[in-house]
Structures are given as structure tokens and as C-alpha cells.
Amino acid sequence: MRNFGLILLSLMIFVVLIACSDSENSGPASGTSGIPVSKSSPATSTTAPETPGGPRYGGNLRIAQPGDPVSCDLAMSRGTGYQSVHPCNPMLSQIVRSSPTDHSIITGDLAEDWSLSEDGRTWKFKVRPDALWHDGSQVTADDLKFSIDRVINPPEGLFAGRAAPIAGYVSTTDQVVAVSDETLTITTDFPAASFITNLANVYVSVFPKTITEQLDPPSMILHEQVVGSGPFKFNSATRGSFYEMVKNEDYYEPNRPYLDSITFLVMPSPAVRVAALKTGEADIVMLLTEPEAESLAGESDRIRLIREPSAGGNTVQMNLSKAPFNDPRVRRAVNLAFSRSDAMLALGGGFNGAIMPPGGPWALDTDEVLTLPGYGDDEAERARARELLANAGYPDGLAVQMHTRSDPFSTSLAEFAVAQLRKVGINAKLIPLERTAYAEFVSSGEHTLISHSHSFSLDDPDAILPAHYACGGEENYPGLCDPEIDRLIEAQARELDPDDRKKLVDEIQRLVWSTDAKIWFNWSVRRTPVSTKVMNFNPGGPSLYQGRRFESVWLTE
């Protein structure tokens, strides 16, 4: 017994030493500048998980979505939508990435390790030696530099999309250096609290330099053009029908992926997508409206419906340069026309918020949100809206055009918006446009009034505020350009104290809301129906975009 006790004590000491060692090497760290350096080793497995009831290899995962990917070049502006991200991301990799199970944790990807200099500006990344492109060639630091350079200085005719926040930290390509094949350094213009978070954004994907430069334009737009380093690689595609990827046998994560293949099925009709799920022709449908979700009642033995808050929601947006919305009285009338309680009832739930996702770390306090214009008594606010319209020269109301995307999800939201505006005398004629045509229409500034749903890739001020509310922002469709808002957006990006940064973000939210340019009338609940045979699928937490490689998803049959 005495010997056994000594052995047991030795084992306990050994375990404690190992635990201490792990905590020193893989937990969240901080640079001396105060910048949080959230860091974790990539999630890997060293043994084939073929245990009974555990993960199994093989099978084809089938995912139904409304349309074709617009572009697999996720870093550029045409590749921002989820219909591009979902079928393209499984073929791609990043320098670092958000953990699929906890987006606040940054994990290694093509960079297996990284460090931050004492002054909080220079990041050093070690490129993993076992990463290969799908054509068998080696991934090098030159490829990582090339991919960051094109975000900072996009090729002619191309524009950075949701990868653009990186250019807000790094102003010249000289600050991105491939020191060797295995080492990349990036020096930011200033110590930035959110740099590593935005580098982990799914949109900052890495592309092979030599192959991409040979394309015209130098952009992997088509699904079949993609040569990536992700867990799946292109197999075949027919536009308007399907996009199929097969397992990358040379993927750098041991024993991943589990699946043999993934097929994205293009099914424009929501009814057809739901029917395909019920009959077993599809395993996952990414987005549902509440009535569609209700139609799955009684299917719980074969389909599980995952409901969760979404880092996105629904808006109406007005072009500030065009009448009648160049008049702030008309814009305020639009805001007051919307009943947030009506929106929750009609759209199957939701959350009240300002311009940052409610429930997240940057949300405006709920008590303050309820004091904002648009959150008061419905009848009193609508009476005030009609008074404002009369004062602006529209005592009998006004007629306008409202554009939106032509898919059923977008048109259903727009129809709700039209009905709300009608209550104060604003008669909006709804004009749906095909997704690509709509994107070009709003980007060119031709619109007057749009109904538009947003889903943010990250709940982070630098990932949201510059693109949506700064002068010239990529998704600033109202054309808002306020020097004070721009100053505050720049100031919060440089503020390393979390409490002081939160105060700046709150002030931005108040100022933006007061412009009545982009009216948030409902922050969404996301509904994802999944076949019960699909295991280890994470819908992505609050983001519709992160964690979409499917390398750890497996099928029970």
C-alpha cells in the first residue's frame, strides 16, 4: 500500500507539471503593448477515430442553398455573400482562423505559430511545412504575402470586400515581408487591438501566388478555378445545379476530413429545399424563415432544427444623396414607421439592438437601446412620422421605389418593410433584382431605398464600422460621410483599453443611429435544419460565415 501511495503521488505531480506546461504554451497571451493575442494550437487528432459510436469516415454531405456562388475569391468584393462562402471555403485556408467551436479563440492554420514584438506592431508567423496546394506544390510565405498584398493593393478592376479591414492596419505592401519560405512578418501602422481577430476572418483567405497571377483577371472567381489548400478540392460543377468537392488526401490536419465529398445543391425555391431535407435528398439547409421552420414540425426524429442568435439582421437603407431621403425629416419618418414588436412577431423572433449585434461584447446597453427613436410607442411614433412627412412637404404621403434581392428570403423581408412604411403614408413599390445585378446596382449608388439583410462575419468593431459607416466604406450603401463618425472609428481601432474602446464604440452607435440612414428594424434568429445523421456540425455561432470547412463533420450512415 505504501508503494502504491508513492506511485499515485508521483503520477499526480506529473499530471500537474504537464498541466502547467500546457497552460504556459497554449492559452490566451498578451503582448507587452496590451494587445490580446488569443492563441491556440490547431485542433488535430493523432489517431484514426474509428471507435464505435464515434466519428466515421466516408459519405457525401449534401447542402442545399438558394443560388450559385458569385465568386470564390472571398477576399474581393464579389465574394462577400454566404452563397459564395459556403461552397468555396472548404477548398481554402487562412493564415490563422477562428476556432469552429468558439470564435473568440484564434487558432493556427497555415501559420502553425506566431508572436508579437514588444512594441505591439510586428507579427511573426511560422508557416507550417506540411501544407500543400491542391496541385501538390508547397505553400510558402510568398503565397501568404501575395494574399495579404492583394487586399492592401487590389489588382486592377478588383476591390477588397470583407477582407478590407486588414488594409486599415497595414497601409503598404512593404510592411508584409516573406523573410523565408517558412516565415512571414506583418508590421501594422499602429498597435491594433483587433488585428489578429480580423486576420482570422474567413474572408482573408490565402491563394497560390503563381497560379492566381496567371488568371485573367487574377482572381479565382469560378469554383473550378480554385486551387486551395483546404480539406476539400474541386471535383465538378454545373451552374444552376450543383458544386461538388472531394476529400483532399494531402490535407495538413491529421485524419481530416472525415467526409469523402461535399455537394452543394442549387435550389432557388425554399419549398424545394425543405422538401429535399424531408425526403433525405439534402442533409443541411442553411437559412429558413419562421414559416418554413414551422413546416418541419413532426420531423424531429430525422431533422434537428438549430435556432441561435445571428450576428446580423434586417434593414431599410436610404441613399442620402437622393430626394426625398436627403431630407433628415423623411429619414426619421421611415425609422418611426417601423414597429420592432411587429417585426419580431412577423419574422419569428429576434432581438432589439442598435448597430452592433445585440448580446455581443460591443452591443449598446439594452436599456439605452429602448430609448432610441424607433423603439417607442408604435402609434405615437407613427403619428410623429406623419407629422414629419407633412413638414417635409408630403402631407398626403409619398411614393418611392424599394429594391431588394429577388430570392424569396429577401423579398419576404422587403414585403414586411413595405407594409410598415404604408402605415405612415409611404408607398414603396418593390423591385426585386437578381443577386449579382442587385449588388452592382447598390454598389454604383443608383438606388434610392433598399431592403437589405446583413450578416456579419465577425462581431468586432473593425470588421463592421469602417465598411458600413465610414466615408467610402464598401457596404456603406446610404453614402454616410460624417467626419466625426470617421474620427471615432479611427480612434476606437487604436484604443487598447477595452473599457475606453467600448465607450468610443457606444458613441459611434448613438451618432450613426441619429442619422436615420440605415434603419435596423430586427436583429435575427438564424434557423438551420440538419439531418440527424450529420454529426459535429457547428452552424457557426453568431456568424453565418466562420467555421464552414466541414473537415470535422461526419455522417452516421
BANUTOR-634625 format. One line per 5 residues: number of its first residue (from 0); for each residue x, y negated, z negated of C-alpha. Coordinates in Angstrom, 2 decimals, always signed. Layout:
BEGIN
NUM) X:Y:Z; ...;
% end
This chain:
BEGIN
0) +0.00:+0.00:+0.00; +2.86:-2.37:-0.85; +4.47:-1.80:+2.59; +1.12:-2.27:+4.27; +0.67:-5.60:+2.46;
5) +4.11:-6.79:+3.63; +3.30:-5.80:+7.21; -0.04:-7.59:+7.05; +1.61:-10.73:+5.64; +4.23:-10.68:+8.40;
10) +1.53:-10.40:+11.05; -0.36:-13.35:+9.56; +2.78:-15.51:+9.58; +3.47:-14.50:+13.19; -0.07:-15.47:+14.27;
15) +0.20:-18.85:+12.53; +3.53:-19.56:+14.25; +2.06:-18.70:+17.64; -0.97:-20.90:+16.99; +1.26:-23.82:+16.01;
20) +3.36:-23.34:+19.12; +0.27:-23.34:+21.34; -1.13:-26.47:+19.72; +2.11:-28.34:+20.39; +2.28:-27.40:+24.06;
25) -1.25:-27.39:+25.45; -3.56:-29.74:+23.55; -4.53:-33.33:+24.38; -1.48:-35.57:+24.22; -0.89:-39.31:+24.29;
30) +1.85:-41.33:+25.89; +3.52:-43.95:+23.75; +1.53:-46.58:+25.63; -1.68:-45.28:+24.04; -2.93:-43.79:+27.29;
35) -4.71:-40.48:+26.64; -3.01:-37.70:+28.57; -5.60:-34.93:+28.40; -3.71:-31.86:+29.41; -4.35:-28.14:+29.62;
40) -2.80:-25.17:+31.34; -4.76:-23.75:+34.28; -7.29:-21.10:+33.29; -5.77:-17.84:+34.51; -6.14:-14.16:+33.84;
45) -3.25:-11.73:+33.81; -5.25:-8.52:+34.07; -7.88:-7.42:+36.55; -11.19:-7.89:+34.69; -12.94:-4.69:+35.75;
50) -14.33:-3.82:+32.31; -17.92:-2.52:+32.13; -20.34:-5.44:+31.93; -17.56:-7.91:+32.69; -16.58:-9.68:+35.89;
55) -16.57:-7.57:+39.04; -15.01:-8.15:+42.44; -16.82:-8.32:+45.76; -20.04:-9.64:+47.16; -21.24:-12.62:+49.16;
60) -22.66:-15.64:+47.31; -25.37:-17.42:+49.35; -26.15:-21.06:+48.61; -29.00:-22.97:+50.28; -28.73:-26.71:+50.88;
65) -30.75:-29.20:+52.98; -28.20:-30.08:+55.67; -24.77:-29.78:+57.24; -21.61:-31.21:+55.68; -20.90:-34.61:+57.19;
70) -17.13:-34.34:+56.65; -14.74:-32.06:+54.76; -12.29:-34.92:+54.39; -13.65:-35.64:+50.93; -11.18:-38.47:+50.31;
75) -12.62:-40.56:+53.11; -15.97:-42.37:+53.09; -17.95:-39.95:+55.27; -17.32:-37.07:+52.86; -18.95:-38.55:+49.75;
80) -22.25:-36.62:+49.69; -22.82:-33.36:+47.81; -23.74:-31.66:+51.10; -20.12:-32.19:+52.12; -18.50:-31.49:+48.75;
85) -20.21:-28.18:+48.01; -19.34:-26.25:+51.21; -15.89:-27.85:+51.58; -14.46:-27.93:+48.05; -13.96:-24.12:+47.77;
90) -11.31:-24.44:+50.51; -9.47:-27.34:+48.87; -7.22:-28.08:+45.88; -6.15:-31.15:+43.93; -3.04:-32.32:+42.10;
95) -4.89:-31.95:+38.81; -8.57:-31.19:+38.27; -11.34:-31.40:+35.71; -11.98:-28.19:+33.83; -15.05:-26.45:+35.35;
100) -16.47:-25.96:+31.86; -15.54:-29.28:+30.22; -14.95:-32.28:+32.47; -13.25:-34.25:+29.70; -10.32:-31.80:+29.91;
105) -7.79:-32.25:+32.73; -6.14:-29.03:+33.87; -3.24:-28.30:+36.18; -3.96:-27.42:+39.79; -1.30:-27.84:+42.48;
110) +0.67:-29.54:+39.72; +1.39:-26.96:+37.04; +2.73:-29.55:+34.61; +3.06:-33.31:+34.28; +4.41:-36.00:+31.97;
115) +4.15:-39.76:+31.44; +7.00:-42.23:+31.00; +7.49:-44.29:+27.85; +6.08:-47.44:+29.49; +2.85:-45.63:+30.43;
120) +3.26:-46.19:+34.17; +5.24:-43.38:+35.83; +3.63:-39.96:+36.07; +5.84:-36.99:+36.97; +4.19:-33.89:+38.44;
125) +5.78:-30.47:+38.87; +4.37:-28.72:+41.96; +3.64:-25.06:+41.41; +5.92:-22.84:+43.55; +3.28:-20.20:+44.36;
130) +0.79:-22.47:+46.17; +0.36:-21.74:+49.88; -1.73:-23.30:+52.60; -4.21:-21.01:+54.29; -1.81:-20.62:+57.23;
135) +0.83:-19.18:+54.85; +3.10:-22.24:+54.68; +4.32:-23.67:+51.37; +2.57:-26.55:+49.60; +5.19:-29.19:+48.79;
140) +5.36:-32.57:+47.10; +5.36:-34.13:+50.59; +1.79:-32.88:+51.06; +0.74:-34.35:+47.72; +2.36:-37.70:+48.59;
145) +0.72:-37.69:+52.03; -2.70:-37.13:+50.45; -2.31:-39.99:+47.97; -0.76:-42.31:+50.58; -3.77:-41.99:+52.89;
150) -6.08:-43.08:+50.05; -3.91:-46.15:+49.39; -3.48:-46.91:+53.10; -6.13:-45.01:+55.11; -5.45:-44.08:+58.74;
155) -6.88:-46.41:+61.37; -10.65:-46.06:+61.62; -10.96:-44.25:+58.29; -11.93:-45.67:+54.91; -11.34:-44.30:+51.41;
160) -14.55:-43.17:+49.75; -14.86:-41.95:+46.17; -11.11:-41.36:+46.05; -10.66:-45.14:+46.32; -10.17:-45.83:+42.57;
165) -6.63:-44.42:+42.97; -5.77:-47.41:+45.16; -6.82:-49.64:+42.29; -3.93:-48.28:+40.24; -1.28:-47.84:+42.95;
170) -1.05:-50.70:+45.44; +1.71:-49.42:+47.76; +2.75:-46.04:+49.11; +6.33:-46.77:+47.95; +5.10:-46.08:+44.42;
175) +4.38:-42.46:+45.37; +7.65:-40.51:+45.71; +8.34:-36.90:+46.68; +11.52:-36.52:+44.66; +11.94:-32.95:+45.92;
180) +9.71:-30.18:+47.25; +8.73:-29.42:+43.66; +8.49:-32.92:+42.11; +6.18:-35.89:+42.74; +6.16:-39.19:+40.87;
185) +3.41:-41.81:+40.92; +4.06:-45.23:+39.38; +0.94:-47.24:+38.62; +0.79:-51.04:+38.76; -0.07:-51.14:+35.07;
190) -0.66:-48.69:+32.20; -4.14:-47.41:+33.08; -6.41:-45.59:+30.66; -8.33:-43.76:+33.40; -5.64:-42.96:+35.96;
195) -5.32:-39.24:+35.21; -9.11:-38.90:+34.93; -9.61:-40.37:+38.39; -6.72:-38.37:+39.84; -8.65:-35.27:+38.69;
200) -11.70:-36.38:+40.67; -12.76:-33.75:+43.21; -12.55:-36.38:+45.96; -8.78:-36.73:+45.53; -8.21:-33.52:+47.47;
205) -4.84:-32.51:+48.89; -4.37:-31.84:+52.60; -1.36:-30.43:+54.52; +0.64:-33.31:+55.99; +1.86:-31.70:+59.22;
210) -1.44:-30.10:+60.22; -3.59:-33.13:+59.35; -1.38:-35.57:+61.25; -1.86:-33.51:+64.42; -5.64:-34.04:+64.38;
215) -7.40:-36.89:+66.19; -8.42:-38.65:+64.02; -6.00:-37.35:+61.37; -8.84:-36.08:+59.24; -10.21:-32.58:+58.58;
220) -13.79:-33.57:+59.33; -15.14:-30.28:+60.65; -15.48:-27.23:+58.44; -13.49:-25.15:+60.91; -10.62:-27.68:+60.86;
225) -9.90:-27.20:+57.17; -6.57:-25.65:+56.26; -6.54:-25.92:+52.50; -5.02:-24.11:+49.54; -8.22:-23.33:+47.63;
230) -9.72:-19.95:+46.64; -11.68:-19.55:+49.89; -10.81:-20.19:+53.52; -12.85:-20.84:+56.64; -14.33:-17.88:+58.46;
235) -17.18:-19.04:+60.72; -19.83:-21.72:+61.06; -22.82:-22.63:+63.20; -24.05:-26.19:+62.76; -27.61:-26.32:+61.53;
240) -27.45:-22.70:+60.38; -24.57:-21.58:+58.11; -20.98:-22.13:+56.90; -19.05:-19.07:+55.75; -15.79:-18.83:+53.82;
245) -13.88:-15.70:+52.85; -11.60:-14.90:+49.94; -8.09:-16.36:+50.03; -5.95:-13.34:+49.12; -2.97:-15.64:+48.52;
250) -4.72:-18.00:+46.07; -2.30:-19.08:+43.36; -4.61:-18.35:+40.41; -4.06:-14.68:+39.43; -7.02:-12.37:+40.06;
255) -9.20:-15.12:+41.57; -11.55:-15.43:+43.27; -13.90:-12.57:+42.38; -16.20:-13.03:+45.39; -15.40:-11.71:+48.85;
260) -17.17:-14.61:+50.54; -19.48:-17.60:+50.19; -22.13:-18.58:+52.74; -23.84:-21.96:+52.72; -27.22:-21.74:+54.40;
265) -28.64:-24.88:+56.01; -32.36:-25.04:+55.15; -33.86:-28.54:+55.54; -37.26:-27.58:+54.10; -37.48:-27.40:+50.28;
270) -40.22:-24.78:+50.60; -37.97:-22.61:+52.75; -35.09:-22.92:+50.25; -37.32:-21.95:+47.33; -38.81:-19.05:+49.33;
275) -35.31:-17.82:+50.20; -34.42:-17.81:+46.50; -37.59:-15.89:+45.60; -37.03:-13.26:+48.29; -33.35:-12.84:+47.48;
280) -32.06:-14.36:+50.73; -30.32:-17.11:+48.72; -28.68:-16.95:+45.29; -28.45:-20.67:+44.40; -30.37:-23.79:+45.41;
285) -28.57:-26.95:+44.36; -31.34:-29.53:+43.89; -35.06:-29.27:+43.19; -37.83:-31.73:+42.48; -40.03:-31.01:+39.47;
290) -42.96:-29.59:+41.54; -40.52:-27.23:+43.27; -39.12:-26.19:+39.90; -42.65:-25.52:+38.63; -43.24:-23.18:+41.58;
295) -40.62:-20.84:+40.08; -42.77:-20.16:+37.02; -43.15:-16.42:+36.56; -39.81:-15.68:+38.26; -37.70:-15.78:+35.09;
300) -36.78:-12.10:+35.35; -34.97:-12.78:+38.64; -34.28:-16.55:+38.58; -33.00:-18.77:+35.79; -33.68:-22.47:+36.06;
305) -30.96:-24.67:+34.58; -32.09:-28.15:+33.55; -29.48:-30.66:+32.40; -28.86:-34.42:+32.34; -27.36:-35.77:+35.53;
310) -24.71:-38.46:+35.88; -26.93:-40.08:+38.45; -30.39:-41.32:+39.16; -32.70:-43.31:+41.37; -32.57:-46.91:+42.50;
315) -34.01:-49.51:+44.79; -31.41:-51.91:+46.13; -31.79:-55.27:+47.82; -29.45:-56.96:+50.26; -28.59:-60.24:+48.56;
320) -27.73:-61.89:+51.88; -31.18:-61.37:+53.41; -34.55:-63.01:+52.76; -36.63:-62.56:+50.72; -34.13:-60.88:+48.41;
325) -31.66:-63.75:+48.45; -34.14:-65.32:+46.02; -33.49:-64.13:+42.43; -37.18:-64.55:+41.58; -38.13:-61.93:+44.16;
330) -35.45:-59.54:+42.92; -36.63:-59.91:+39.33; -40.20:-59.22:+40.51; -39.00:-55.96:+42.06; -37.38:-54.94:+38.78;
335) -40.50:-55.76:+36.76; -42.72:-53.83:+39.19; -41.29:-50.51:+38.05; -42.71:-48.61:+35.11; -39.94:-46.44:+33.68;
340) -42.55:-44.30:+31.90; -44.39:-43.78:+35.20; -41.09:-42.70:+36.74; -40.49:-40.08:+34.05; -43.99:-38.67:+34.49;
345) -43.85:-38.63:+38.28; -40.28:-37.37:+38.60; -40.37:-34.68:+35.93; -38.49:-36.38:+33.13; -35.35:-38.43:+32.94;
350) -33.56:-40.94:+30.73; -33.56:-44.68:+30.11; -30.31:-46.45:+30.81; -28.53:-49.46:+32.25; -25.83:-48.97:+34.94;
355) -23.63:-46.37:+33.22; -25.01:-42.83:+32.70; -27.15:-42.63:+29.55; -25.90:-40.27:+26.87; -22.31:-40.65:+28.05;
360) -19.43:-42.42:+26.27; -19.91:-45.65:+28.25; -23.70:-45.96:+28.03; -25.25:-49.17:+26.75; -26.85:-48.67:+23.34;
365) -30.39:-47.26:+23.74; -31.95:-49.95:+21.53; -30.44:-52.65:+23.72; -31.49:-50.89:+26.94; -35.12:-51.12:+25.82;
370) -34.81:-54.94:+25.62; -33.68:-55.29:+29.25; -36.02:-56.65:+31.94; -37.98:-53.73:+33.34; -38.26:-51.87:+30.03;
375) -41.06:-53.97:+28.53; -44.82:-53.55:+28.55; -45.83:-52.43:+32.05; -48.86:-54.67:+32.52; -47.20:-57.75:+31.05;
380) -44.13:-57.27:+33.22; -46.20:-56.72:+36.37; -48.17:-59.88:+35.65; -44.88:-61.73:+35.33; -43.72:-60.16:+38.63;
385) -46.78:-61.50:+40.48; -46.17:-64.93:+38.94; -42.55:-64.91:+40.12; -43.59:-63.94:+43.63; -46.11:-66.78:+43.72;
390) -43.44:-69.25:+42.54; -41.13:-67.97:+45.28; -43.78:-68.73:+47.94; -45.56:-65.37:+48.13; -48.85:-65.86:+46.25;
395) -50.51:-63.20:+48.40; -47.61:-60.77:+48.20; -45.15:-59.90:+50.94; -44.37:-57.18:+53.47; -40.91:-55.63:+53.77;
400) -39.21:-52.57:+55.21; -37.67:-49.92:+52.97; -35.11:-47.49:+54.41; -34.06:-44.19:+52.90; -32.62:-40.81:+53.89;
405) -35.02:-38.57:+55.78; -34.64:-35.47:+53.61; -37.70:-34.53:+51.51; -35.95:-35.22:+48.19; -35.09:-38.80:+49.19;
410) -38.43:-39.53:+50.83; -40.35:-38.34:+47.76; -38.40:-40.80:+45.61; -38.95:-43.58:+48.13; -42.69:-42.89:+48.21;
415) -42.79:-43.34:+44.43; -40.91:-46.64:+44.79; -43.32:-47.84:+47.49; -46.29:-47.09:+45.21; -44.71:-49.00:+42.32;
420) -43.99:-52.09:+44.43; -47.53:-52.10:+45.77; -48.81:-52.74:+42.22; -47.37:-56.29:+42.31; -48.23:-57.05:+45.94;
425) -45.01:-55.96:+47.65; -45.99:-53.78:+50.60; -42.99:-51.77:+51.72; -43.06:-49.85:+54.99; -40.99:-46.70:+54.54;
430) -38.50:-45.93:+57.33; -36.56:-42.65:+56.84; -33.28:-42.21:+58.69; -31.18:-39.09:+59.31; -28.38:-38.88:+56.73;
435) -25.47:-39.95:+58.99; -27.49:-42.72:+60.63; -28.61:-43.94:+57.20; -25.04:-44.02:+55.89; -23.89:-46.08:+58.86;
440) -26.94:-48.35:+58.56; -26.35:-49.31:+54.91; -22.56:-49.49:+55.26; -22.96:-52.03:+58.07; -25.21:-54.21:+55.90;
445) -28.18:-54.07:+58.28; -30.61:-53.05:+55.53; -32.91:-55.32:+53.55; -34.34:-52.93:+50.96; -33.36:-49.30:+50.35;
450) -34.43:-46.47:+48.09; -31.25:-44.64:+47.17; -30.32:-41.91:+44.70; -26.79:-41.84:+43.29; -24.91:-39.06:+41.55;
455) -21.51:-40.00:+40.19; -18.55:-37.69:+40.45; -17.19:-38.91:+37.09; -18.71:-40.68:+34.10; -15.84:-43.16:+34.00;
460) -15.88:-46.96:+34.39; -13.15:-46.98:+37.05; -14.98:-44.30:+39.05; -18.25:-46.27:+39.02; -17.87:-50.01:+38.51;
465) -15.43:-51.09:+41.29; -17.15:-49.09:+44.03; -20.68:-50.12:+43.08; -20.45:-53.62:+41.61; -17.16:-55.28:+42.60;
470) -16.99:-57.56:+45.60; -16.41:-55.37:+48.69; -17.00:-52.08:+46.82; -17.56:-49.03:+49.03; -21.05:-48.37:+47.61;
475) -21.95:-51.95:+46.75; -24.89:-51.93:+49.16; -26.54:-55.11:+47.77; -23.35:-57.05:+48.55; -22.98:-58.22:+44.95;
480) -19.94:-60.51:+44.65; -19.60:-62.22:+41.28; -16.14:-63.47:+40.19; -16.92:-62.92:+36.50; -18.03:-59.33:+37.07;
485) -14.89:-58.71:+39.14; -12.72:-60.18:+36.38; -14.29:-57.97:+33.75; -13.99:-54.86:+35.91; -10.26:-55.51:+36.30;
490) -9.87:-56.28:+32.60; -11.52:-53.07:+31.39; -9.26:-50.97:+33.65; -6.21:-52.41:+31.87; -7.60:-52.23:+28.33;
495) -6.09:-49.28:+26.44; -8.02:-49.72:+23.20; -11.20:-47.60:+23.63; -13.40:-49.84:+21.45; -12.34:-53.04:+23.19;
500) -12.75:-51.39:+26.58; -16.28:-50.30:+25.66; -17.16:-53.92:+24.78; -15.99:-55.06:+28.22; -17.98:-52.31:+29.95;
505) -21.09:-53.27:+27.98; -20.71:-56.89:+29.05; -20.43:-55.80:+32.69; -23.63:-53.80:+32.32; -25.52:-56.83:+30.98;
510) -24.27:-59.10:+33.76; -24.99:-56.62:+36.56; -28.47:-55.90:+35.22; -29.25:-59.63:+35.16; -28.62:-59.88:+38.93;
515) -31.55:-57.52:+39.70; -29.64:-56.31:+42.77; -29.50:-52.56:+42.16; -32.55:-51.53:+40.14; -32.16:-48.27:+38.19;
520) -35.70:-47.06:+37.56; -34.91:-43.48:+36.50; -31.82:-41.57:+35.36; -32.30:-37.99:+36.47; -32.63:-34.49:+35.20;
525) -30.88:-32.05:+37.53; -32.61:-28.74:+38.20; -30.55:-25.84:+39.53; -32.24:-22.46:+40.12; -29.87:-19.49:+40.15;
530) -30.40:-15.80:+40.75; -29.88:-13.78:+37.56; -27.27:-11.70:+39.38; -24.98:-14.77:+39.60; -22.65:-14.87:+36.61;
535) -20.30:-17.51:+35.20; -21.81:-20.27:+37.32; -21.49:-23.73:+35.81; -23.74:-26.29:+37.53; -21.14:-28.91:+36.76;
540) -22.23:-30.57:+33.54; -23.36:-34.15:+34.17; -21.61:-34.29:+37.54; -23.09:-32.81:+40.68; -19.63:-32.60:+42.25;
545) -16.97:-31.27:+39.85; -16.22:-27.58:+39.33; -17.55:-26.42:+42.70; -14.86:-23.98:+43.83; -16.69:-20.85:+42.62;
550) -13.41:-19.00:+42.02; -14.63:-17.60:+38.68; -18.21:-16.83:+39.77; -19.12:-13.17:+40.18; -22.16:-11.08:+41.09;
555) -23.60:-8.21:+39.10; -24.59:-6.41:+42.30;
% end
